[in-house]
Amino acid sequence: MCGIAGWVDFERPPVRETARAMTATMACRGPDDEGLWLAGPVALGHRRLAVIDPAGSTQPMAAEREGAVLTFCGEVYNFRELRAELTAHGHRFRTRGDTEVVLRAYLQWGEGFAERLNGMFALAVWDTRKEELLLVRDRMGVKPLYYHPTPHGVLFGSEPKAILANPVVPRRVGAEGLCEILDMVKTPEAAVFTGMAEVRPGQLVRIRRGGLTKRRYWTLEAVEHTEDRPATIARVRELLEDIVARQLVADVPLCTLLSGGLDSSAVTALAAGHGPVRSFSVDFAGSAERFAPDAVRAESDAPFARDVAGHVGTEHTEILLGTGELAHPSVRAAVLGATDLPPAFWGDMWPSLYLLFRAIRERSTVALSGESADELFGGYRWFHNPAALRAPTFPWLTSGSARYFGGLALLDTGLREKLDLPGYRAARYHEALAEVPRLPGEDDVARRMREVTYLNLTRFVQTLLDRKDRMSMAVGLEVRVPFCDHRLVEYVFNVPWAMKTFDGREKSLLRAAVEDLLPRSVVERVKTPYPATQDPGYERVLRAELAELVSGHDAPVLPLLDLDRVRRFASRAVGEVSRPYDRGSLELALWLNDWLVRWGVTVDL
């Protein structure tokens, strides 16, 4: 894995100490080693988490004679095949890892090398002959990469904090940046901070003396699916077996994240077919006695995770979290430090994921996750809700689903009117629809389900991948995502919706592809989201914090809030709620204030 940072200035050479400070912000992402390469107009920084070839593959890696330098974050799973191909072209290798393969691939194929890489990655290549920088991000955006154009070059980093460490960058956020924070849609290339951008998944950004240009090297395409159901099920299974086998390659301890749901169970079972596997699940102390079914969780994960662990024979560990940990100031500070932005949704899920990953990191360096299967195979409820599908907006933000992503109730009414979130959302929705690839002859249902799948794969899953990346890399844990392999994504995207749901259930195609590997309890289980604490003590702690916040007059978030409503909210008894997402409103107000204080952000409205 790792974290990268860099600075190109064609007028004045980058300052070494500033470049070093930018790189140092990535220390959590790369606790094992650091490197800095400076020459002329460029500085490239690297923090390393050693996963493959720990003794070699140090970065930034230079091919001085050929004139290229690489700083690279991520994993390339087909590096062995590429190494053999490059060797046939006459390249010679000093190391055993994928970094040198990526560098040599660039030297052999130029910017076309990106299309040959299978993996999750964010990288920068400086070509000394052309005096140009190339920024490249993987197809699904599993690994982040941000940049900030300057009058004479660019700053870049794996996270915004690397760029913000350079004093030339102001910490300002405008109305569009706030809309990006507050709405549950991730707009490609938007980066919240004024002047900053994110390399889009599947995109190359080139920086030369003449300026900056961008090119998409990968997008989803609409292709007619010609295979029948048995062949399609077999192909999905074949792809998954190959993907998981590739992603098990590591020179450090590896494990799986196991919730007991279909997706993580499939990954765990496939991994177990290659030898002993450790698995980890998360739950909350006392949940066995306290758990009560709610609108989205009919049952606890724990029994199902145990069923899978016993069935496939993993060495399983349940990580139990307490309310005191979730609400502890040091944990919340760590979450905010990792995100650079206020977590606007899912409340306690951010600290719980951070704590889970921290516990796993004590025993493993790499984990495989089931993330992104729901977006690809149609697992979420809004895929099966006719009202959500008919609505002229993102289906997860319709009345039946939006309660899970709400949280704006405490914001000042004037602020909400000024931001015009409905208008912003509508504009982003129509932009996204305009991108959807079309297949001639599709009926209305097939066309709409292609649209909804595209929206989920390009506007929804990015929020989950970001959360996973920030919380895992905050503790130096690499999380791999088999369901984001572009070969699987391309294939399943084009499978007709009727075949994806051939038995009338969600994720029928995936279930059929792996059911022989899993216990019956999991095969028949209904989709359940990531767990949330039901302990009223957690909400009690946060209400007390909110009451203290509004009792003073110097909290920077106060001008953004409806203070009368906040006071009424804080004075309620725990459990006295009017809407399912009231806790989200509470969380958002607190996170916003912490963010404004910690990052010294100026809000321009």
Salt bridges, closest charged atoms under 4 A:
GLU17 OE2 - ARG20 NE 3.95
GLU34 OE1 - ARG47 NH1 3.41
ASP53 OD1 - ARG96 NH2 3.65
GLU66 OE2 - ARG65 NH2 3.53
GLU66 OE2 - ARG104 NH1 2.75
GLU75 OE2 - ARG480 NH2 3.80
GLU81 OE2 - ARG246 NH1 2.70
GLU85 OE2 - ARG116 NH1 3.08
GLU111 OE1 - ARG206 NH2 1.79
GLU111 OE2 - ARG215 NE 2.77
GLU115 OE2 - ARG215 NH2 3.86
ASP127 OD2 - ARG129 NH2 3.23
GLU131 OE1 - ARG209 NE 3.02
GLU132 OE2 - ARG206 NE 3.38
GLU132 OE1 - ARG208 NE 2.63
GLU159 OE2 - ARG29 NH1 2.61
GLU159 OE1 - LYS161 NZ 2.42
ASP183 OD1 - ARG425 NH2 2.71
GLU189 OE1 - LYS214 NZ 2.89
GLU198 OE2 - ARG137 NH2 3.22
GLU198 OE1 - LYS186 NZ 2.90
GLU238 OE1 - ARG235 NH1 3.18
GLU241 OE2 - ARG237 NE 2.86
ASP242 OD2 - ARG246 NE 2.86
ASP242 OD2 - ARG487 NH1 2.82
ASP251 OD2 - ARG96 NH2 3.61
ASP263 OD1 - LYS507 NZ 2.79
ASP294 OD2 - ARG297 NH1 3.58
GLU299 OE2 - ARG525 NE 3.40
ASP301 OD1 - ARG525 NH2 2.62
GLU318 OE2 - ARG306 NE 2.42
ASP340 OD1 - LYS161 NZ 2.76
ASP348 OD1 - ARG583 NH1 3.37
GLU371 OE1 - LYS468 NZ 3.07
ASP374 OD1 - LYS507 NZ 2.77
ASP374 OD2 - LYS527 NZ 2.57
GLU431 OE2 - ARG428 NH2 2.67
GLU435 OE1 - ARG200 NH2 2.84
GLU435 OE1 - ARG459 NH1 2.91
GLU442 OE2 - ARG450 NH2 2.85
GLU451 OE2 - ARG438 NH1 2.63
GLU451 OE2 - ARG447 NH1 3.03
GLU451 OE1 - ARG448 NH1 2.85
ASP466 OD2 - LYS186 NZ 3.15
ASP466 OD1 - ARG470 NH1 3.88
ASP469 OD2 - ARG29 NH1 2.88
ASP469 OD1 - LYS143 NZ 2.39
ASP469 OD2 - ARG470 NH1 3.25
GLU478 OE2 - ARG480 NE 2.59
ASP485 OD1 - ARG487 NE 3.00
GLU506 OE2 - ARG505 NH2 3.61
GLU506 OE2 - ARG511 NH2 3.35
GLU515 OE1 - ARG520 NH2 3.90
ASP516 OD1 - ARG237 NH1 2.66
GLU524 OE2 - ARG520 NE 3.20
GLU539 OE2 - ARG543 NH2 2.68
ASP564 OD1 - ARG567 NH1 3.87
ASP582 OD2 - ARG572 NH1 3.01
ASP582 OD1 - ARG579 NE 3.97
GLU587 OE1 - ARG332 NH1 3.38
ASP604 OD1 - ARG172 NH2 2.70
